[in-house]
Amino acid sequence: MTEKMPPLLKIALVPILLYILWVSTGMILVQTNVVKAYPLAFKTMIADQSTDPDSSKAAWDGPHIFYRGEATIIKQILMKNGQCYPSLDTLFGSIKGKQITCHVNDTIKFRTNIRKSLKNEPCTYPMPSKLLAISDIEGNFVAFRDFLINNGVMSKEYKWMYGKGHLVLNGDFFDRGLHVTECLWLIYHLEQEAIKSDGRVHFILGNHEIMNMNNDLRYVRNKYYENTYIIREAYSNWYSPDSELGRWLQTKNIVEKIGDYLFAHGGISEKISSNKADIEKINSVARDYYYKEIQASESKDEFLAALFSSEDSPFWFRGYVNENIDQEMVNAILAKFEAGKIVVGHSLVDDVRYYYNGKVIAIDTYHATGDTEGLLIDHGAEYKVDLKGLKSSIN
């Protein structure tokens, strides 16, 4: 039949046949409220893909909210009958205060409201009667959710249950896992819930947050690269300063002091401690370079460079768990900041444990293999708590 067709007609049929094939295979379904804002041709370029291949595939993700000129763009990957499709919306008005739904999978979802304003977090707080700390969840949403529920922080309906207690998230909720975005939205949600009860959620940035904010994607799973094609948005934009989650991340600290306890993802090195800067100065200097890590690390300003150094940065330092410094130096660092102890993640330990005669508490456990633990400080007494909410003494 096609042999008798004029050549021009054959050419004209090609895009039609391709379109029919594209729709009929069900590989991607497009749902959009403002079609003209999304041309059919994919133009997204995937950012640096230096991670090793893995078996993860495109799946639920988002919402991702971008601010572009007068428009607010909302992109999300949803699934139906095992197939991914993008939900793409454009708003020409304020999104502040509006409710969004975050889907973890086809059975787990929660809702939250977009903050009406974002401002830099304080970095010093009085000690609450109870405090729970955990670190290095790395996109493991189910372990994170179950840990919070079983330790009485929130209900199964994602309501804050911890009263005036504080929840400290000591960095590295990005990378390795498959539900990074959902973990971030849950933190975002619980922050607002906690304040209603005079409680508090502290999200302290770790090296993996900073890496993602600077397009260092060595540990990003394949799922996310596939998702970039579906929503036509480079991964490097997902947490940029023009996104809601990016703007929110910029308000976070790299060091905080709560009562007598310092919290930092990696720790405070001798080089950082020897500078005259206090905790507030450390955070204010670092915050200006959250999205300019290379510029900071190459700076002639030794203090700024140290704040982003792989050896001395509060989110990279491993000296405590590796025991590269002596007890006298640990004592001096704590004395400089008028603290009694410091809580760190970043370096894996078999269970929550003490170093340096109890002055250092390490809390980065093997969440990926089911060994999720955290630190509970209840009316001054310190315990380790597990995924089921059971508490025991710290060694």
Secondary structure, DSSP 4 states (H G I P E B T S, - for coil): -GGGS-HHHHHHHHHHHHHHHHHHTTS---EES-GGGS-SS---------SPP-S-----EEEEEEEETTEEEEEEEEEETTEEEEEEEEESS--TT-EEEEESSSS-EEEEE--S---PPPSEEPPPSEEEEE---TT-HHHHHHHHHHTTSB-TTS-B--TT-EEEE-S--SSSSS-HHHHHHHHHHHHHHHHHTT-EEEEB--HHHHHHHTT--TT--HHHHHHHHHHT--HHHHTSTTBHHHHHHTT-BSEEEETTEEEESS---HHHHTSS--HHHHHHHHHTTTT-HHHHHT-S-HHHHHHT-TTT-TTT--TTTTT-S-HHHHHHHHHHTT-SEEEE-SS--SSSEEETTTTEEE----GGGT--EEEEEETTEEEEEETTS-EE---
